[in-house]
Amino acid sequence: MKQKAILVDENLKEKFSGSFGKKAIIAAVVLLAVVIIAANCITIVEAGHTGVIVTLGKVNEGVLQEGLHVKAPFVQQVVKIDNRITKLEVETEAFSKDLQTVSTILAINYRVDTSKSYSIYKNIGADYETVLVTPAVNEVLKAITAKYTAEESVTNRALISDGLIEGLNEKLNSIGLYVTDVNIINFDFSEAFITAIEEKQVAQQKLLKSETDKQTAIINAEAQAETIRITAEAEAKANEIINDSLTKEVIEYNKVEKWNGELPKVTGNGGSFVSLDSLTDNNG
């Protein structure tokens, strides 16, 4: 009897443990399914983004703003669009007015209009930067650089930058893309053109030095002539003052002052000359 009782208890335990295990597995599966469904019902749109709802491949109008949102699980997908200012660096080539090749590196700052995020994704896709923005930059840059010579491109960087902003916004605003800033990182030209520019600058510097030396020589000559003129005027004025001061009495006085007390050795009379020494001897 005891052996039969033990066998019955063991059978009951096996049936109970088997039933409990099956229930636990079912409960775990149900819980996992609930978690998966719940996870697919909730989406979070990060700050600075909008969410575009795609239902079975169809893009819904309107967008989800920042925060927590509920969606239909498995049939709806939320594509996140970044609406913050994005930097795009474009390296491209264009031709100047004088047909010089201008290699340019541009930094473009742009943003996506939040209200048009769904239309951009619907009509262009998530890769709108490659499909739309970069080609627009190349097109507008070529149109602007064609207005300036290579030298003017360097000296008019601000005008070219402003022209790029204006031209890009004319092309992109209607789609929902707005360019806020354009920075020209670099303008580069061919080696031959750079050499020609350097030679031109050297020639201009030599010409400027020559003109400067010429002007300096003229100024020095004029200054010297002015000095001579002033000196001559001063001497003439001094002579005039001296002449005005030489009266007959002053002249006679100066003669007396300068006479050494001796009579002339020779004097003339009617074309003949007589030595005063001989007259003195005869008189003696």
Buried (B, 14 or more C-beta within 10 A) or exposed (E): EEEEEEEEEEEEEEEEEEEEEEEEEEEEEEEEEEEEEEEBBEBEBEEBBBBBBBEEEEBBEEBBEBEEBEBEEEEBBBBBBBBEEBEBEBEBEBEBBEEBEBEBBBEBBBBBBBEBBBBBBBBBEBEBBEEBBBEBBBBBBBEBBEBBBBBBBBEBEEBBBEBBBEBBBEBBEEBBBBBEEBBBEEBEBEEEBEEBBEEEEEEEEEEEEEEEEEEEEEEEEEEEEEEEEEEEEEEEEEEEEEEEEEEEEEEEEEEEEEEEEEEEEEEEEEEEEEEEEEEEEEEE
